[in-house]
Amino acid sequence: MSTFIRKVKTKNGATAVQIVHKSGRQVTAIKHIGSAHTQEKLTLLLEIARQYLLAGQLPLFTQCPEKPSIFALGSASAFLLQTLSSIYRTLGFDSLQDSTFEQLTLARLIEPASKLDTIRVLSELGCDPPSYTAIHRCLKKVAVDDYRSRIATLCFQAGHPDHLSLSSTQYLRQCVYVFC
C-alpha cells in the first residue's frame, strides 16, 4: 500500500491538494486537504498534507532549507613541499641560508621548467615566489659563492662514508649537477 500527495486542477481553476492511498493499481481512499487559488495558499496546503502524512512522526533525515555552498578557494601541494623541504634540511642545504635558492631547487625537483615558469610552479605550490630579477640575482650568487662545492661537501657529509664506492661517488657528483 502506498500513500502520496497529489495536486489536481479543478474546474474553477483552483488546485486541489489530496492525500491518495493506493493498493497496487487501485485507489483505496482519497482525503481532500483543500483547494488553493494562489501559490502561497498552495504551499500552505502542501505543508499541511505533509504534516498529515507524518502523523506526529519525527523525520529520519533533517531537511536542509538550502543546499550548502562548498567551494575551494585554492589548492596547494603542501605535503609534497613539506617533504622536499624536510629532505633539503636533512641534507644540510639550509646552511646556505638562501631561501630563493631553496625555492628554485624544490621547484626544479617538482617540475623542471624555465625561470619564468618556475614562478608559476612555486605559486601553484602555495609559495610566495621570488621575482624574475631575484631569480637572476640568486643564480649569479650561486656561481660567485661556489654553491656547487658547498653542496658536494654537504652531500658527502649526509652520506655514510663507509658505504661509499666509486659508483656512489659518481652518483653524488651527478646529484650536485642537478642542484646547480
KEPA-579751 format. One record per residue (C-alpha): residue number from 0; residue in one letter; x, y, z. Coordinates in pm, whole numbers. Example, Ala and Ser with C-alpha at 12.3 -4.5 7.8 and 13.67 -1.06 7.14 Angstrom:
% residues 2
<atom resi="0" resn="A" c1="1230" c2="-450" c3="780"/>
<atom resi="1" resn="S" c1="1367" c2="-106" c3="714"/>
//
This chain:
% residues 180
<atom resi="0" resn="M" c1="0" c2="0" c3="0"/>
<atom resi="1" resn="S" c1="134" c2="344" c3="-92"/>
<atom resi="2" resn="T" c1="31" c2="686" c3="22"/>
<atom resi="3" resn="F" c1="123" c2="1010" c3="-152"/>
<atom resi="4" resn="I" c1="21" c2="1372" c3="-203"/>
<atom resi="5" resn="R" c1="-120" c2="1480" c3="-536"/>
<atom resi="6" resn="K" c1="-227" c2="1811" c3="-687"/>
<atom resi="7" resn="V" c1="-527" c2="1820" c3="-919"/>
<atom resi="8" resn="K" c1="-664" c2="2112" c3="-1123"/>
<atom resi="9" resn="T" c1="-1033" c2="2175" c3="-1052"/>
<atom resi="10" resn="K" c1="-1299" c2="2307" c3="-1294"/>
<atom resi="11" resn="N" c1="-1289" c2="2656" c3="-1143"/>
<atom resi="12" resn="G" c1="-909" c2="2687" c3="-1196"/>
<atom resi="13" resn="A" c1="-804" c2="2613" c3="-839"/>
<atom resi="14" resn="T" c1="-553" c2="2345" c3="-741"/>
<atom resi="15" resn="A" c1="-682" c2="2073" c3="-509"/>
<atom resi="16" resn="V" c1="-439" c2="1905" c3="-269"/>
<atom resi="17" resn="Q" c1="-526" c2="1545" c3="-186"/>
<atom resi="18" resn="I" c1="-373" c2="1253" c3="1"/>
<atom resi="19" resn="V" c1="-418" c2="935" c3="-201"/>
<atom resi="20" resn="H" c1="-397" c2="579" c3="-64"/>
<atom resi="21" resn="K" c1="-333" c2="308" c3="-326"/>
<atom resi="22" resn="S" c1="-311" c2="-67" c3="-306"/>
<atom resi="23" resn="G" c1="-146" c2="-194" c3="-623"/>
<atom resi="24" resn="R" c1="-318" c2="-2" c3="-903"/>
<atom resi="25" resn="Q" c1="-641" c2="52" c3="-704"/>
<atom resi="26" resn="V" c1="-707" c2="383" c3="-528"/>
<atom resi="27" resn="T" c1="-849" c2="281" c3="-190"/>
<atom resi="28" resn="A" c1="-902" c2="623" c3="-31"/>
<atom resi="29" resn="I" c1="-867" c2="994" c3="-105"/>
<atom resi="30" resn="K" c1="-850" c2="1262" c3="165"/>
<atom resi="31" resn="H" c1="-913" c2="1614" c3="38"/>
<atom resi="32" resn="I" c1="-693" c2="1869" c3="220"/>
<atom resi="33" resn="G" c1="-815" c2="2183" c3="41"/>
<atom resi="34" resn="S" c1="-811" c2="2393" c3="-274"/>
<atom resi="35" resn="A" c1="-588" c2="2689" c3="-345"/>
<atom resi="36" resn="H" c1="-619" c2="2980" c3="-586"/>
<atom resi="37" resn="T" c1="-279" c2="3136" c3="-501"/>
<atom resi="38" resn="Q" c1="74" c2="3000" c3="-477"/>
<atom resi="39" resn="E" c1="101" c2="3095" c3="-108"/>
<atom resi="40" resn="K" c1="-213" c2="2901" c3="-16"/>
<atom resi="41" resn="L" c1="-96" c2="2604" c3="-227"/>
<atom resi="42" resn="T" c1="234" c2="2598" c3="-38"/>
<atom resi="43" resn="L" c1="43" c2="2607" c3="292"/>
<atom resi="44" resn="L" c1="-187" c2="2320" c3="187"/>
<atom resi="45" resn="L" c1="108" c2="2107" c3="72"/>
<atom resi="46" resn="E" c1="276" c2="2159" c3="411"/>
<atom resi="47" resn="I" c1="-47" c2="2060" c3="592"/>
<atom resi="48" resn="A" c1="-65" c2="1745" c3="376"/>
<atom resi="49" resn="R" c1="298" c2="1659" c3="460"/>
<atom resi="50" resn="Q" c1="226" c2="1703" c3="831"/>
<atom resi="51" resn="Y" c1="-83" c2="1480" c3="795"/>
<atom resi="52" resn="L" c1="127" c2="1208" c3="629"/>
<atom resi="53" resn="L" c1="388" c2="1224" c3="904"/>
<atom resi="54" resn="A" c1="115" c2="1199" c3="1171"/>
<atom resi="55" resn="G" c1="344" c2="1316" c3="1450"/>
<atom resi="56" resn="Q" c1="645" c2="1110" c3="1343"/>
<atom resi="57" resn="L" c1="989" c2="1266" c3="1354"/>
<atom resi="58" resn="P" c1="1165" c2="1279" c3="1017"/>
<atom resi="59" resn="L" c1="1452" c2="1035" c3="968"/>
<atom resi="60" resn="F" c1="1668" c2="1295" c3="794"/>
<atom resi="61" resn="T" c1="1669" c2="1661" c3="881"/>
<atom resi="62" resn="Q" c1="1560" c2="1883" c3="597"/>
<atom resi="63" resn="C" c1="1817" c2="2138" c3="480"/>
<atom resi="64" resn="P" c1="1646" c2="2463" c3="382"/>
<atom resi="65" resn="E" c1="1902" c2="2518" c3="108"/>
<atom resi="66" resn="K" c1="2195" c2="2333" c3="-36"/>
<atom resi="67" resn="P" c1="2521" c2="2412" c3="141"/>
<atom resi="68" resn="S" c1="2760" c2="2604" c3="-77"/>
<atom resi="69" resn="I" c1="3103" c2="2445" c3="-62"/>
<atom resi="70" resn="F" c1="3376" c2="2557" c3="-295"/>
<atom resi="71" resn="A" c1="3754" c2="2552" c3="-300"/>
<atom resi="72" resn="L" c1="3932" c2="2883" c3="-275"/>
<atom resi="73" resn="G" c1="4257" c2="2728" c3="-388"/>
<atom resi="74" resn="S" c1="4476" c2="2424" c3="-361"/>
<atom resi="75" resn="A" c1="4841" c2="2361" c3="-295"/>
<atom resi="76" resn="S" c1="5068" c2="2059" c3="-270"/>
<atom resi="77" resn="A" c1="5160" c2="2131" c3="91"/>
<atom resi="78" resn="F" c1="5260" c2="1772" c3="171"/>
<atom resi="79" resn="L" c1="5493" c2="1749" c3="-129"/>
<atom resi="80" resn="L" c1="5652" c2="2082" c3="-45"/>
<atom resi="81" resn="Q" c1="5695" c2="1991" c3="323"/>
<atom resi="82" resn="T" c1="5851" c2="1655" c3="236"/>
<atom resi="83" resn="L" c1="6102" c2="1801" c3="-7"/>
<atom resi="84" resn="S" c1="6182" c2="2088" c3="232"/>
<atom resi="85" resn="S" c1="6249" c2="1832" c3="505"/>
<atom resi="86" resn="I" c1="6492" c2="1645" c3="280"/>
<atom resi="87" resn="Y" c1="6657" c2="1975" c3="182"/>
<atom resi="88" resn="R" c1="6717" c2="2047" c3="551"/>
<atom resi="89" resn="T" c1="6824" c2="1688" c3="629"/>
<atom resi="90" resn="L" c1="7095" c2="1716" c3="366"/>
<atom resi="91" resn="G" c1="7207" c2="2038" c3="535"/>
<atom resi="92" resn="F" c1="7139" c2="2263" c3="238"/>
<atom resi="93" resn="D" c1="6968" c2="2511" c3="469"/>
<atom resi="94" resn="S" c1="7318" c2="2610" c3="589"/>
<atom resi="95" resn="L" c1="7347" c2="2801" c3="260"/>
<atom resi="96" resn="Q" c1="7088" c2="3040" c3="409"/>
<atom resi="97" resn="D" c1="6940" c2="3127" c3="71"/>
<atom resi="98" resn="S" c1="6559" c2="3097" c3="61"/>
<atom resi="99" resn="T" c1="6542" c2="3182" c3="-311"/>
<atom resi="100" resn="F" c1="6786" c2="2900" c3="-390"/>
<atom resi="101" resn="E" c1="6578" c2="2662" c3="-178"/>
<atom resi="102" resn="Q" c1="6261" c2="2756" c3="-366"/>
<atom resi="103" resn="L" c1="6434" c2="2719" c3="-703"/>
<atom resi="104" resn="T" c1="6574" c2="2379" c3="-602"/>
<atom resi="105" resn="L" c1="6238" c2="2245" c3="-483"/>
<atom resi="106" resn="A" c1="6056" c2="2380" c3="-790"/>
<atom resi="107" resn="R" c1="6318" c2="2220" c3="-1016"/>
<atom resi="108" resn="L" c1="6267" c2="1882" c3="-846"/>
<atom resi="109" resn="I" c1="5889" c2="1905" c3="-880"/>
<atom resi="110" resn="E" c1="5868" c2="2036" c3="-1235"/>
<atom resi="111" resn="P" c1="6179" c2="2130" c3="-1432"/>
<atom resi="112" resn="A" c1="6087" c2="2450" c3="-1611"/>
<atom resi="113" resn="S" c1="6221" c2="2782" c3="-1732"/>
<atom resi="114" resn="K" c1="6294" c2="3065" c3="-1490"/>
<atom resi="115" resn="L" c1="5968" c2="3239" c3="-1573"/>
<atom resi="116" resn="D" c1="5767" c2="2917" c3="-1549"/>
<atom resi="117" resn="T" c1="5931" c2="2839" c3="-1214"/>
<atom resi="118" resn="I" c1="5743" c2="3137" c3="-1073"/>
<atom resi="119" resn="R" c1="5416" c2="2968" c3="-1180"/>
<atom resi="120" resn="V" c1="5523" c2="2634" c3="-1028"/>
<atom resi="121" resn="L" c1="5603" c2="2800" c3="-695"/>
<atom resi="122" resn="S" c1="5270" c2="2987" c3="-698"/>
<atom resi="123" resn="E" c1="5082" c2="2661" c3="-755"/>
<atom resi="124" resn="L" c1="5269" c2="2510" c3="-461"/>
<atom resi="125" resn="G" c1="5134" c2="2786" c3="-239"/>
<atom resi="126" resn="C" c1="5466" c2="2967" c3="-202"/>
<atom resi="127" resn="D" c1="5534" c2="3336" c3="-238"/>
<atom resi="128" resn="P" c1="5764" c2="3312" c3="-542"/>
<atom resi="129" resn="P" c1="6065" c2="3537" c3="-594"/>
<atom resi="130" resn="S" c1="6064" c2="3787" c3="-876"/>
<atom resi="131" resn="Y" c1="6234" c2="3717" c3="-1206"/>
<atom resi="132" resn="T" c1="6510" c2="3963" c3="-1110"/>
<atom resi="133" resn="A" c1="6558" c2="3791" c3="-774"/>
<atom resi="134" resn="I" c1="6599" c2="3457" c3="-953"/>
<atom resi="135" resn="H" c1="6878" c2="3603" c3="-1170"/>
<atom resi="136" resn="R" c1="7047" c2="3757" c3="-865"/>
<atom resi="137" resn="C" c1="7030" c2="3421" c3="-687"/>
<atom resi="138" resn="L" c1="7182" c2="3234" c3="-982"/>
<atom resi="139" resn="K" c1="7464" c2="3490" c3="-1000"/>
<atom resi="140" resn="K" c1="7527" c2="3435" c3="-628"/>
<atom resi="141" resn="V" c1="7531" c2="3058" c3="-684"/>
<atom resi="142" resn="A" c1="7816" c2="3098" c3="-933"/>
<atom resi="143" resn="V" c1="8012" c2="3358" c3="-732"/>
<atom resi="144" resn="D" c1="7985" c2="3184" c3="-393"/>
<atom resi="145" resn="D" c1="8064" c2="2840" c3="-544"/>
<atom resi="146" resn="Y" c1="7749" c2="2663" c3="-423"/>
<atom resi="147" resn="R" c1="7850" c2="2354" c3="-622"/>
<atom resi="148" resn="S" c1="8144" c2="2264" c3="-397"/>
<atom resi="149" resn="R" c1="7950" c2="2354" c3="-82"/>
<atom resi="150" resn="I" c1="7663" c2="2127" c3="-188"/>
<atom resi="151" resn="A" c1="7903" c2="1847" c3="-278"/>
<atom resi="152" resn="T" c1="8053" c2="1868" c3="71"/>
<atom resi="153" resn="L" c1="7708" c2="1867" c3="231"/>
<atom resi="154" resn="C" c1="7603" c2="1563" c3="23"/>
<atom resi="155" resn="F" c1="7921" c2="1379" c3="122"/>
<atom resi="156" resn="Q" c1="7859" c2="1461" c3="490"/>
<atom resi="157" resn="A" c1="7497" c2="1342" c3="465"/>
<atom resi="158" resn="G" c1="7604" c2="1006" c3="318"/>
<atom resi="159" resn="H" c1="7776" c2="734" c3="517"/>
<atom resi="160" resn="P" c1="8142" c2="726" c3="409"/>
<atom resi="161" resn="D" c1="8164" c2="352" c3="496"/>
<atom resi="162" resn="H" c1="7911" c2="268" c3="222"/>
<atom resi="163" resn="L" c1="8062" c2="486" c3="-49"/>
<atom resi="164" resn="S" c1="8217" c2="334" c3="-357"/>
<atom resi="165" resn="L" c1="8338" c2="476" c3="-684"/>
<atom resi="166" resn="S" c1="7990" c2="437" c3="-837"/>
<atom resi="167" resn="S" c1="7814" c2="612" c3="-544"/>
<atom resi="168" resn="T" c1="8069" c2="896" c3="-559"/>
<atom resi="169" resn="Q" c1="7986" c2="942" c3="-927"/>
<atom resi="170" resn="Y" c1="7616" c2="938" c3="-834"/>
<atom resi="171" resn="L" c1="7675" c2="1213" c3="-575"/>
<atom resi="172" resn="R" c1="7859" c2="1416" c3="-836"/>
<atom resi="173" resn="Q" c1="7559" c2="1380" c3="-1069"/>
<atom resi="174" resn="C" c1="7328" c2="1493" c3="-787"/>
<atom resi="175" resn="V" c1="7539" c2="1803" c3="-738"/>
<atom resi="176" resn="Y" c1="7497" c2="1890" c3="-1107"/>
<atom resi="177" resn="V" c1="7119" c2="1859" c3="-1070"/>
<atom resi="178" resn="F" c1="7115" c2="2108" c3="-784"/>
<atom resi="179" resn="C" c1="7343" c2="2362" c3="-950"/>
//
